[in-house]
Amino acid sequence: MLPLIAGAVAVILLYSLLQMFRAANPVALARALKILGGVVALVVAVFIGLRGEPAVAIPIGIFGAGLLGWSPFGGTGFNFISGMFGGRGSAGRASRVRSQFLDMQLDHDSGKLQGQIVAGPHAGHSLDEFDLPQLTAMISGFDVESVSLLESYLDRRFPAWRQNAQGDAAGGQGRSAARSKMTDEEAYQILGLQPGAGRDQISRAHRGLMKKLHPDQGGSTYLAARVNEAKDTLLRTHRN
């Protein structure tokens, strides 16, 4: 009887974990898996080292440290390790995209997308203050570009929201936002760079952001398009 109960509990736990996995934010899930992998690698390295095999333990330890975005060799020599795994190369940087109703910021380190409402009845409030029904109710009052930004935020916070949305709340995925030509100032803000950044900095910032925003990685089609536009705008300025 006891094995039967234990088996039933295991099945329920496994089902619950699968449901959590399906509903999880892809960026947060990838970050959690990376941290878990780093911790496991370091534990394995310590275990192997205690068994007297440092030649095997050291590379595993370096790999685990890289997953955690930390290099045991300091700021020189092995910085590429943390860069390979999305480490601290862009520490403290954020990308910013603004529309008529929203001011959105993407943290380069965590991949978290945050939004501030800048116009309308909810001006001054953060999108984090509202639940899904309240947020989808705002869609009808936003311009097309603001809707695209809001949808990008909803895709991050509520990955399955489109499956349950109806009517206009299903989002304007097929609509194209009519907007004016991007300025250099906007492009720098989107890439999280200071004015005057060089071509190499622009390309690196673009590659780093596309890893977080590319639709194939569970990112946002709209934001990925804006990042591409920002890169093209600045590189065109450098050519001129």
C-alpha positions in Angstrom: 0.0 0.0 0.0 2.8 2.4 0.9 4.6 2.0 -2.5 1.3 2.7 -4.2 0.8 5.9 -2.3 4.5 7.0 -2.9 4.0 6.3 -6.6 0.8 8.4 -6.7 2.6 11.3 -5.0 5.5 11.0 -7.4 3.2 11.2 -10.4 1.4 14.2 -9.0 4.7 16.0 -8.3 5.9 15.2 -11.8 2.7 16.5 -13.4 2.9 19.7 -11.3 6.5 20.2 -12.3 5.6 19.8 -16.0 2.8 22.3 -15.7 5.2 24.8 -14.0 7.7 24.2 -16.8 5.2 24.9 -19.5 3.9 28.1 -17.9 7.4 29.4 -16.9 8.9 32.6 -18.4 11.4 31.2 -21.0 14.1 33.8 -20.0 13.7 33.1 -16.3 13.7 29.4 -16.9 16.9 29.5 -18.9 18.5 31.6 -16.3 17.5 29.2 -13.5 18.8 26.2 -15.5 22.1 28.0 -16.1 22.5 28.8 -12.4 21.5 25.2 -11.5 24.1 23.8 -14.0 26.8 26.1 -12.6 26.1 25.0 -9.0 26.1 21.3 -10.0 29.3 21.7 -12.0 31.1 23.4 -9.0 29.8 20.6 -6.6 31.1 18.0 -9.0 34.5 19.8 -9.3 34.9 19.9 -5.5 34.0 16.2 -5.2 36.5 15.3 -7.9 39.1 17.6 -6.4 38.8 15.9 -3.0 39.4 12.6 -4.6 42.8 13.9 -5.8 42.1 14.6 -9.4 42.7 18.3 -9.8 43.4 18.0 -13.6 39.8 17.0 -14.1 38.3 19.2 -11.3 39.7 22.5 -12.4 38.2 22.6 -15.9 34.8 21.6 -14.5 35.1 24.2 -11.9 35.9 26.9 -14.5 33.0 25.8 -16.6 30.6 26.0 -13.6 32.0 29.4 -12.7 31.4 30.6 -16.3 27.7 29.4 -16.1 27.3 31.5 -12.9 28.9 34.5 -14.7 32.0 34.6 -12.5 35.6 34.0 -13.4 37.9 32.8 -10.7 40.8 34.5 -12.6 39.4 38.0 -12.0 39.0 40.6 -14.7 41.7 39.4 -17.1 42.7 36.3 -19.0 39.4 34.4 -18.9 36.7 37.0 -19.3 35.6 35.2 -22.4 34.2 32.4 -20.2 31.6 34.5 -18.6 30.9 36.1 -22.0 30.2 32.7 -23.5 27.4 32.1 -21.0 25.8 35.6 -21.0 27.8 36.7 -17.9 28.7 40.2 -16.8 29.8 41.8 -20.0 26.8 44.1 -20.0 26.5 44.5 -16.2 24.2 47.3 -15.2 23.0 48.1 -18.8 19.4 48.4 -19.9 17.6 48.9 -23.2 14.8 51.4 -23.4 11.9 51.6 -25.9 9.3 54.3 -25.6 5.9 54.7 -27.3 3.0 57.1 -26.8 1.7 55.2 -23.7 4.5 53.0 -22.5 8.2 53.3 -21.5 9.7 49.8 -21.5 13.1 48.8 -20.2 14.9 45.5 -20.7 17.6 44.6 -18.1 20.6 43.1 -20.0 21.7 40.9 -17.1 18.4 39.3 -16.0 16.5 39.7 -19.3 13.6 41.1 -17.3 11.2 43.4 -19.1 9.6 46.2 -17.1 7.1 48.9 -18.2 5.9 52.2 -17.0 2.6 53.8 -18.3 3.3 57.4 -19.3 -0.1 58.5 -20.6 -3.7 57.8 -20.1 -5.7 57.1 -16.9 -3.0 54.8 -15.5 -0.1 57.2 -16.2 2.7 56.9 -13.6 1.9 53.2 -12.7 4.1 50.2 -13.5 2.7 47.4 -15.6 3.7 45.0 -12.7 0.9 46.5 -10.6 -1.8 45.1 -12.9 -3.0 41.5 -13.4 -3.7 39.9 -16.8 -7.4 40.9 -17.3 -6.5 44.6 -16.4 -3.6 44.7 -18.8 -5.5 43.1 -21.8 -8.3 45.6 -21.1 -5.8 48.4 -21.9 -5.1 47.2 -25.4 -8.2 48.9 -26.9 -7.0 52.3 -25.7 -3.4 52.1 -26.9 -1.9 53.0 -30.2 -0.5 50.3 -32.4 3.1 50.7 -31.2 2.1 50.7 -27.5 0.0 47.5 -28.1 3.1 45.8 -29.6 5.1 46.8 -26.5 2.4 45.7 -24.2 2.1 42.3 -26.0 5.9 41.9 -25.6 5.6 42.4 -21.9 2.6 40.0 -21.6 4.6 37.4 -23.6 7.3 37.6 -20.9 5.1 37.7 -17.8 2.2 35.5 -19.0 3.7 33.1 -21.7 0.3 31.4 -22.4 -1.8 34.6 -22.4 -2.5 34.5 -26.2 -4.0 31.0 -26.0 -6.8 32.3 -23.7 -7.2 35.8 -25.2 -10.3 36.6 -27.3 -11.2 39.3 -29.8 -8.9 42.3 -29.7 -7.2 41.0 -26.6 -5.7 38.3 -28.8 -3.2 41.0 -29.8 -2.2 42.7 -33.0 0.5 40.2 -34.0 -0.3 40.8 -37.6 -0.5 44.5 -37.4 2.5 46.6 -38.3 3.2 49.7 -36.1 3.4 52.8 -38.2 6.2 54.9 -36.7 8.6 57.6 -37.7 12.2 57.0 -38.7 14.3 56.0 -35.7 16.7 58.6 -34.4 20.2 57.9 -33.3 19.2 58.8 -29.7 16.5 56.2 -29.8 18.8 53.6 -31.3 21.4 54.1 -28.6 18.7 53.8 -25.9 17.4 50.6 -27.4 20.8 49.0 -27.5 21.7 50.3 -24.1 24.7 52.2 -25.3 26.1 55.7 -24.7 26.1 58.1 -27.7 29.3 57.8 -29.7 29.7 54.0 -29.2 31.8 52.4 -31.9 30.8 49.8 -34.5 32.2 46.9 -32.4 30.2 48.0 -29.3 27.1 48.3 -31.5 27.5 44.8 -32.9 28.2 43.2 -29.5 25.2 44.9 -27.9 23.0 43.8 -30.8 24.2 40.1 -30.6 23.7 40.0 -26.8 20.2 41.4 -27.0 19.2 39.2 -29.9 20.1 36.1 -27.8 17.5 37.3 -25.2 14.9 38.6 -27.7 15.0 36.4 -30.7 11.5 34.8 -31.3 13.2 31.3 -31.6 14.4 31.7 -28.0 10.9 32.6 -26.7 11.5 36.3 -27.1 9.6 39.1 -28.7 9.2 39.6 -32.5 8.5 43.3 -32.1 11.4 44.0 -29.8 13.8 41.9 -31.9 12.8 44.0 -34.9 13.4 47.2 -33.0 16.9 46.0 -32.0 17.7 45.2 -35.6 16.5 48.6 -36.6 18.6 50.3 -33.9 21.7 48.5 -35.1 21.1 49.4 -38.8 20.4 53.0 -37.8 23.7 53.4 -36.0 25.8 51.5 -38.4 24.4 53.6 -41.2 25.4 56.7 -39.3 28.9 55.4 -38.9 29.1 54.7 -42.7 28.1 58.3 -43.4 
